[in-house]
């Protein structure tokens, strides 16, 4: 699609605003009113913008209001989580059009159902899939429907539902959640922070200057690769730290510490935290030890990044019961760093993936073949 430079600029502003008058488009795009009028006419002719009503200004004048047109299209975001798959279909202004949540095994059906619910005839611009491990090799093929070993069998099973010819981009799930915290979560208004996810695995989303730091290999924040254990008698093993801090090890420690007088042993971390919240002594002790372990990991993050803020997320990390112990251990081992719990919760990854998909979708329109004004 050939668009003039001014039309591209106005389209990007309109996508970010959702709806706007021509005076606002002119102000936000830094263009003259006549130039914006021509750009809007160009976008309307292409179906990329549409008139949606009028607005009355402070001096009584009315102005036409514009929104994205049907040809602007849609995007798809998929959170291929360890237990659940969450799918969102959005317009290029970020508005939610359809969504589904299902088990990981039914990911393909969730994708198909969401695609069917999107507006008929609207082009699907791009697809972002959040997975657990993304390397530079994965990213290199991201525009060609990758199905790499790192993405895993779950991606392969889900990918059969993706329409051909649409660019597919893999993104680290922790990075997606960090984006959600940055724009609408606990880190809103902060430009630099670390998002520390503690659940079945561990991971770190690093945001510096409002941008996610991905690293030379796309592996920045892969805390599982930190050497552990590290002492005179034991050699570090790959991903041993994740085995130690992850949810499975937490439950094993609960089983080892549990006494007959404590009642039924918790079978899930949710049950363990619920018992700790009720004041059950053994559960409380196990959770407190977990908080200290997470605090030590947070101290490592602070030592390397000095982020000023660490947001705790994940199936165990987001529980507010961890905050006192994490803060205490971090204060003991490092310099002052604010620690808060995630506010986006389980929806953080798909929310961030959708935001990234929208940004890429807008790029597919604004980075098309350019025509000079």
C-alpha positions in Angstrom: 0.0 0.0 0.0 1.5 3.3 -1.1 1.0 6.1 1.4 2.5 9.6 1.5 4.7 10.6 4.3 2.0 12.8 5.8 -0.6 10.1 5.6 1.7 7.6 7.3 2.3 10.1 10.1 -1.4 10.9 10.6 -2.2 7.2 10.6 0.3 6.5 13.4 -1.2 9.4 15.4 -4.7 8.2 14.8 -3.9 4.6 15.9 -2.3 5.9 19.1 -5.2 8.2 19.9 -8.1 5.9 18.9 -10.1 8.9 17.6 -9.2 12.5 16.9 -10.2 15.7 15.2 -8.1 17.1 12.4 -6.8 19.9 14.6 -5.6 17.4 17.1 -4.0 15.3 14.3 -2.3 18.3 13.0 -0.9 19.2 16.5 0.2 15.6 17.4 1.7 14.9 14.0 3.4 18.3 13.7 1.8 19.1 10.3 -0.2 22.0 8.9 -4.0 21.8 8.8 -4.1 21.7 5.0 -1.5 18.9 4.9 -3.6 16.9 7.5 -6.7 17.4 5.5 -5.1 15.9 2.5 -3.7 13.1 4.5 -7.0 12.3 6.1 -8.6 12.2 2.6 -5.9 9.8 1.4 -6.5 7.5 4.4 -10.3 7.6 3.9 -9.9 6.7 0.3 -7.8 3.7 1.3 -10.3 2.7 4.0 -7.6 3.3 6.7 -9.6 6.1 8.4 -13.3 6.8 8.8 -15.5 9.7 10.0 -17.0 8.8 13.3 -19.0 11.9 14.3 -18.3 15.5 15.5 -17.0 17.2 18.5 -17.8 20.7 19.9 -14.9 22.9 21.0 -14.8 25.4 23.8 -15.8 28.3 21.5 -18.8 26.4 20.1 -17.2 25.2 16.8 -17.7 21.7 15.7 -15.0 19.5 14.2 -15.2 16.1 12.5 -13.9 13.2 14.5 -12.0 10.4 12.8 -11.1 6.8 13.8 -9.4 3.9 12.1 -11.2 2.5 9.1 -12.0 -1.2 8.4 -8.9 -1.6 6.1 -6.6 -0.7 9.0 -6.9 -4.3 10.1 -6.4 -6.3 13.2 -3.6 -8.2 15.1 -3.4 -11.4 17.2 -1.6 -12.0 20.4 -1.0 -15.4 21.9 0.3 -16.2 25.4 1.4 -19.8 25.2 1.8 -20.3 28.9 2.9 -23.4 30.8 -0.7 -24.4 31.8 -3.0 -22.0 29.9 -3.2 -20.3 26.6 -4.6 -16.8 26.4 -5.4 -15.2 23.0 -6.4 -11.7 22.2 -7.5 -10.1 18.9 -7.2 -6.3 18.8 -7.7 -3.4 16.4 -4.7 -1.3 15.5 -5.8 1.3 18.1 -5.4 -1.3 20.8 -9.1 -1.9 21.4 -10.0 -5.5 22.3 -12.1 -7.2 19.7 -12.0 -10.9 20.8 -10.3 -13.1 23.4 -10.2 -16.6 24.6 -8.6 -18.6 27.5 -8.1 -22.3 27.3 -5.7 -25.1 28.3 -2.3 -25.2 26.6 -3.4 -28.4 24.8 -6.4 -26.6 23.2 -4.3 -23.6 22.0 -5.1 -24.1 18.4 -8.9 -24.0 19.1 -8.5 -20.8 21.1 -6.7 -19.2 18.1 -9.3 -20.4 15.6 -12.2 -19.1 17.8 -10.6 -15.7 18.2 -9.8 -15.4 14.5 -13.4 -16.2 13.7 -14.7 -13.5 16.1 -12.6 -10.7 14.4 -14.4 -8.4 11.9 -14.9 -10.0 8.6 -12.8 -8.6 5.8 -10.4 -6.8 8.1 -6.8 -7.8 7.2 -4.8 -9.5 9.9 -1.6 -7.5 10.0 0.7 -9.5 12.4 0.7 -12.2 15.1 2.8 -12.1 18.3 3.3 -15.3 20.3 4.8 -15.1 23.8 6.9 -18.2 24.6 9.3 -19.1 27.4 12.6 -18.9 25.6 13.5 -16.9 22.5 17.0 -16.8 21.0 18.5 -14.7 18.3 18.0 -17.6 15.8 14.3 -17.6 16.6 14.1 -13.9 16.0 15.8 -14.1 12.7 13.1 -16.3 11.3 10.3 -14.5 13.1 8.7 -13.1 10.0 8.4 -16.5 8.4 6.1 -18.4 10.8 9.0 -20.0 12.8 8.5 -23.3 14.5 11.9 -23.7 16.2 13.1 -26.2 18.8 13.2 -23.4 21.3 9.5 -22.6 20.7 8.7 -26.2 21.3 6.0 -28.7 20.4 3.3 -26.6 22.0 4.0 -23.8 19.4 4.0 -26.4 16.6 0.6 -27.6 17.7 -0.8 -24.1 17.9 0.8 -22.9 14.7 -1.5 -25.1 12.5 -4.3 -22.6 13.3 -2.4 -19.5 12.2 -3.4 -18.2 8.8 -0.7 -18.4 6.1 1.1 -15.3 4.9 0.8 -13.3 8.1 4.1 -12.3 9.8 4.6 -14.2 13.1 6.9 -12.8 15.8 8.1 -14.7 18.8 8.7 -12.8 22.0 9.8 -13.8 25.5 6.8 -14.1 27.8 8.6 -12.2 30.7 9.4 -9.3 28.4 5.7 -9.1 27.4 4.7 -9.0 31.0 7.3 -6.3 31.7 5.7 -4.2 28.9 2.3 -4.6 30.6 3.7 -3.5 33.9 5.4 -0.5 32.2 2.3 0.8 30.5 -0.6 -0.2 32.8 0.8 -1.9 35.8 3.0 -1.4 38.9 5.8 0.3 37.0 3.6 2.9 35.2 5.4 6.2 35.2 8.8 4.5 35.8 11.3 4.5 33.0 13.7 1.9 34.3 12.9 -1.2 36.4 13.2 -4.9 36.6 10.3 -7.3 36.3 11.2 -10.5 38.3 9.0 -13.4 37.5 9.0 -16.3 40.0 6.8 -19.3 39.2 7.5 -22.7 37.7 10.6 -21.0 36.3 12.4 -17.7 36.9 13.0 -14.9 34.5 13.7 -11.2 34.4 12.3 -8.5 32.1 14.7 -5.5 31.9 13.2 -2.1 31.0 15.7 0.8 30.5 14.5 4.1 29.2 11.0 2.8 28.5 12.4 0.0 26.3 12.8 -3.7 26.9 16.5 -4.8 26.9 16.8 -8.0 24.9 20.5 -8.4 24.6 22.8 -9.6 21.7 21.3 -13.0 21.7 17.8 -12.1 22.8 18.5 -13.7 26.1 18.9 -10.8 28.5 17.2 -11.6 31.8 17.6 -15.4 31.5 18.3 -15.8 35.3 18.1 -19.5 35.0 21.5 -19.4 33.5 23.1 -17.7 36.5 25.8 -20.1 38.0 24.3 -22.1 40.9 25.4 -23.5 43.3 28.7 -21.7 43.5 30.9 -22.9 46.4 34.0 -25.0 47.1 32.3 -28.4 47.1 29.7 -28.1 44.3 30.1 -27.2 40.7 27.4 -25.0 39.0 24.9 -26.8 36.8 22.9 -25.3 34.0 19.5 -23.9 35.1 20.1 -25.3 38.7 19.1 -21.9 40.1 15.6 -22.2 38.4 15.3 -25.7 39.9 16.1 -24.3 43.4 13.8 -21.2 43.3 11.0 -22.6 41.1 7.6 -23.7 42.3 8.3 -27.4 42.2 11.2 -27.0 44.6 9.0 -24.9 46.8 6.5 -27.6 47.1 9.2 -30.2 47.8 10.4 -28.1 50.7 6.9 -27.9 52.0 6.5 -31.7 51.8 9.9 -32.2 53.6 8.9 -29.7 56.4 5.3 -30.9 56.9 4.3 -32.5 60.1 1.3 -34.8 60.9 -0.1 -32.2 63.2 -0.1 -29.7 60.3 -3.0 -31.5 58.5 -3.1 -32.3 54.8 0.0 -31.3 53.0 -0.6 -28.6 50.3 -0.5 -30.0 46.8 -0.2 -26.7 45.0 1.6 -23.4 45.7 -1.8 -21.7 45.9 -2.8 -24.0 48.8 0.6 -23.4 50.5 0.2 -19.6 50.3 -3.4 -19.8 51.5 -2.3 -21.8 54.6 0.5 -19.4 55.2 -2.0 -16.5 55.0 -4.1 -18.3 57.7 -1.1 -18.3 60.0 -0.2 -22.0 59.8 3.3 -22.2 61.2 4.9 -24.7 58.9 3.4 -23.1 55.8 4.5 -19.7 57.1 8.1 -20.9 57.6 8.3 -22.4 54.1 6.9 -19.2 52.5 9.3 -17.0 54.6 12.2 -19.1 53.4 11.0 -18.7 49.8 10.8 -14.9 50.3 14.4 -14.9 51.5 15.5 -16.9 48.4 13.7 -14.5 46.1 15.2 -11.6 48.0 18.7 -12.9 47.3 17.8 -13.2 43.6 16.5 -9.6 43.7 19.8 -8.6 45.3 21.7 -10.1 42.3 19.4 -8.1 40.0 20.0 -4.9 41.9 23.8 -5.5 41.9 23.9 -5.8 38.1 21.2 -3.3 37.0 20.5 -0.9 39.9 17.0 -0.6 38.5 15.5 1.5 41.3 12.3 -0.7 41.2 11.8 -4.4 41.1 8.3 -5.7 40.3 7.6 -9.2 41.5 5.4 -11.3 39.3 4.6 -15.0 38.5 2.5 -17.6 40.1 4.4 -17.4 43.4 6.3 -14.1 43.0 3.3 -11.9 42.8 1.9 -13.0 46.2 2.1 -10.0 48.6 3.1 -12.3 51.4 6.6 -12.4 49.9 7.1 -8.6 50.0 8.4 -8.2 53.7 10.9 -11.0 53.4 12.1 -10.0 49.9 12.5 -6.4 51.0 14.4 -7.4 54.2 16.8 -9.7 52.4 17.4 -7.2 49.6 18.1 -4.5 52.1 20.5 -6.7 53.9 22.5 -7.6 50.8 22.3 -4.6 48.5 21.5 -0.9 48.3 17.9 0.6 48.7 15.7 -0.7 45.9 11.9 -0.4 45.8 10.0 -3.8 45.6 6.3 -4.1 44.7 4.0 -6.8 43.6 2.7 -7.1 40.1 -0.7 -5.5 39.4 -1.4 -7.0 36.0 -1.4 -10.6 37.3 -2.0 -13.5 35.0 -3.1 -11.3 32.1 0.2 -9.5 32.0 1.8 -11.6 29.3 -1.0 -11.5 26.8 -1.6 -7.8 27.5 2.0 -7.0 26.7 2.0 -9.3 23.7 -1.1 -7.5 22.4 0.6 -4.1 22.8 3.6 -5.4 20.9 1.4 -6.8 18.2 -0.4 -3.5 17.8 2.9 -1.6 17.4 4.0 -4.1 14.8 0.7 -3.9 13.0 0.9 -0.2 12.8 4.4 -0.6 11.4 3.1 -2.8 8.6 0.9 0.1 7.4 3.3 3.0 8.0 6.4 1.3 6.8 4.9 0.3 3.4 6.3 1.7 0.2 6.5 5.4 0.7 5.3 8.2 -1.6 6.7 11.7 -1.1 4.2 14.4 -0.5 
